[in-house]
Amino acid sequence: MAHKAALIGGGVIGGGWAARFLLNGWDVAVFDPDPEAPRKVAEVLANARASLPQLSDGPMPGEGSLSFAARISDACTGADYVQESVGERLDLKHRVLAEIQSAAPGVPIGSSTSGFKPSQLQEGAADPSTILVTHPFNPVYLLPLIEVVPSPATAPEIVARVKDTLTTLGLFPLHVRKEIDAHIADRFLEAVWREALWLVKDGIATTEEIDEAIRMGFGLRWGQMGLFETYRIAGGEAGMRHFLEQFGPCLTWPWTKLMDVPEFNDELVELIAGQSDAQSGHHSIRDLERIRDQNLVGFLRALKDRDWGAGRVLNAWDTARREEAMPGAEPLEMVRLTVLPGWIDYNGHMTESRYLFASSETTDAFLRHIGAGLDYVAGGHSYYTAETHILHKGEAKVGDQITGRLQVLAADEKRLHVFVTLARGEDVVATLEQMLLHVDMGAGRTCPAAPEVLERLMPIATAHAALPRPDGAGRFVGQRKS
């Protein structure tokens, strides 16, 4: 039975929530009095369909159904979860939350607010225990961070239930243990924003120069290590202590104006807006969103390859869904990949190295499934590829969705013989046959796989032994088609 999410507010954030739920198989009902809401949500959803699946190496669930309700009560009827994303006015939120609780008593209600604490939202509520802050970051359908902020009145079981729900959507719920204005992340952003306003106002930097300082430097470091880990490394071999000894005294120096806010007047608005127009006005907002999304996909996939930061969250999301959907005695669908522009050669087709990459992704996903993933490698053992034969049977182009399926041809304690099929829909574009050897990495020689790996591998090998031998298995280079 499909889960249902009710989304109250269909703007930029509400549309992102809709995409995140829909593409994870939830049915979604949206309430927004704006007559343009269906168009706006559809445009956000189109961007999400083009980008979110690129972060997953497994099959996405079937997309849920989207509907628009004429009343809050209609949207909330039968909902398992409600997300409120209306304007940042406390009186408005109080009215909306009251309507939600009247229509969906006992159902968890998350608020996207960045400006209000949960205790403020709960004032006058019929049931404060179901209300908490679940503050996302735009684009909601790509960035995993969600600040989950309860108050003492929020029921612990509601907090746990909401965190579980968000995790199944591929999100990272950061539990903010004490209420505070602007939660955690926006307090950093506000500090940086205030200093940026002064740098522009004082003529020290333009909007573009400030953005370049972030995206060319510390923004990339923060994206995969955060603040304290970055500074720990800056301290060299002596670590954070040395960093603090070096730079701690700087805290008393007049470097910033964080406690001194420039007057927010028309002159400052025109200065900032004019420079921003000169910097980015030649792109439409939708163009900028698509550029942003593709850059984030590339960055997040790099982190995913290294099982680091947000990439670790994405890998866990893939693993959980693969475990749920793993079939029995049939070739296993291990990955779904989108052909990216960087995968294309001068002929406009996917280059050979990327067929090998797609095959490796398929095999690696299978190794993770049988317990021979990165943690296993860290213990000193791994499967090494000894032989690969690739047969090109079609052509893949930019934007094509490629599915990688794996059949175990044979397996024993030390060897794993597999056949990988890369297909675009029903059309096979390539097959790859591989022999892998299990290796003791320290000794540099083959050895039996760990019992727990064999316990997962051998039943699959036995089930696949009953399958027809795939067309092309055992081919040699140059062999004519029969």
Phi, psi and omega in degrees: 000130183289145173279156179234133173247135173257127181245118181258103187113121184239035177279211182301311182286316178299320177296322177295319175299317180302315180297316182299315180290311184301315183286351172258015172091004179277145167282142186230131172243127183248135168245126173203124182290347179294120180296342179273357185303315179302319179294316183296316179296320180298322180291319176295318180297322178298318177297319182293320179299329181278343188241313185302316180300338179290342179275349184253137175258012176233172180294133174285149176294162176299138184295138178287177180267144181246132176222159178241129185259149180278340181221155178302318182298322179295318180296324187276343182300123178078008183284143173269341183203144179234132175242121179263126181223045180272179184300158185278065173233122187296322179296321178296315181297321178299317179295317181294315180297323178297318178295320179298312183293331176293323182273333185223068181297137177083352182276136179299138179236115175260140177249136180281005188301140171255348188254345184241147176275156182299325179297330176289320179295327186279351182301123178076004182287147177295325180219088181298338188295340184263359187255133175206169176269132170231089191267115182265181178229136187280131002277130184300329184281353178242314184282131187279342188288130171227118176279116179260112187237103173269168168250173176302338181276347180285132182292132179304324180292330176291317178300313181297318181296317180294317179299319177297316180300312182296323179296321179294343178270006182081021182257164178246099180282114177266112185281110178273111193282338179230136177298139177202145179303133178069009175061228182250299190297317183292340176292322174295314182298321181294321178296315179295319181298316180298316181294323179297320178300318179294320181298322178288312183301321182277002178074018181280324181211154173269170177301321181293319180295322177294316178298322179296321179299325181282307189283339178268350185227257191292338178299320178291323178292314181299325184299337182235354178227350182074197187271304187290321178294323176300315182286332175299316178296323180298338178281358180072204185298333180281350172075207188297323181301315180294321178300316181294322178297323182287313192250353179304316179301337181296341182299335180267357181277149182279061180282321187238171178238041189300333180261010183231102187266129177297151178297125183272091184236179182299324181299315179292320179300314181295322179298311181293312183296320180296316179294322179294321177298317180295327182286315192230003186295342180283353175253141170286163178300319180296322177298314180297322178297316181293320176299313177303314184296316181294322177296318179294321178300313180298317180295313182292326177292324176299318177293326179294318179301330182261002180051048188231140175057230180298333178297327178294323177297316180295320178295320178295322178298314177301313184298316182297317181287327179293321178298320182290324188261002187295121180282180182262247188280071174200160177307138187271126174281113188256323184217157166230124184236148175257132179289116184266159181305325180288354180269358190262139178265189184292347177271358181084010180242164179298130183284157188302322182299330181281334171297318177294321177298314181297321177294318179297321177299320179297312181293319179298320178297322178293318179298320176298322181297325181268007176091017180247045180270208187295323178296323178294317178297320179299335177278359173103008180230151181198164169263125177257139175284123180263324181215147173218134172238123180249135177237116179277125183239355180194189182232139177245142183236172181306132177091346179296143176264119183252128177257131177254119178244148184230134174239131176277118178276323179196155178202145170217197185298328187245343187237149177222115183250116187232160178231121184252132176246126176253120187229146171252100188066237178268353184268120178281125179261337177194153170234148179224129177253131185228145169245124179244144179244138177277130191231140165276108189293327179290318181278338180073031179213165181290154177202163178296145175292159180297147181305320182293332175288314180296328178297332178267328183286312191295322175298326177293316179300319179295317179296320182286341178296337180276352181281154174299146178292127185295147178298124180104347179293133180085003179295151170249162183298127178089358180295133180286151177290141180278000000 
